[in-house]
Amino acid sequence: MRKISEILRLKSMGLGVRQIARSLGLAHSTVGEYLRRAKAAGLSWPLPEGMDETAVETLLFPGNNSPGTKGKTEPDFNLVHRELRRKGVTCRS
């Protein structure tokens, strides 16, 4: 679950991006991206009355349920399975 409201709250207290990232266990690039999106959307702390985490996510990530999926397609698992069944083929990372 994203911690956007907590990021906005900590930023309003004067913490830096790296301090926020460290305290929430997130990458500083993620915190910076969330703050950039919030600024572009005109969102700051305190959140408007009645706005919950879901509404904030919808505002910051329109038409996208997760920020890390842009430009990525899912692999063809049937093809992968067929290839792995061939003799001499192994699954290595």
Secondary structure, 3 states (H helix, E strand, C coil): CCCHHHHHHHHHCCCCHHHHHHHHCCCHHHHHHHHHHHHHHCCCCCCCCCCCHHHHHHHHCCCCCCHHHCCCCCCCHHHHHHHHHCCCCCCCC
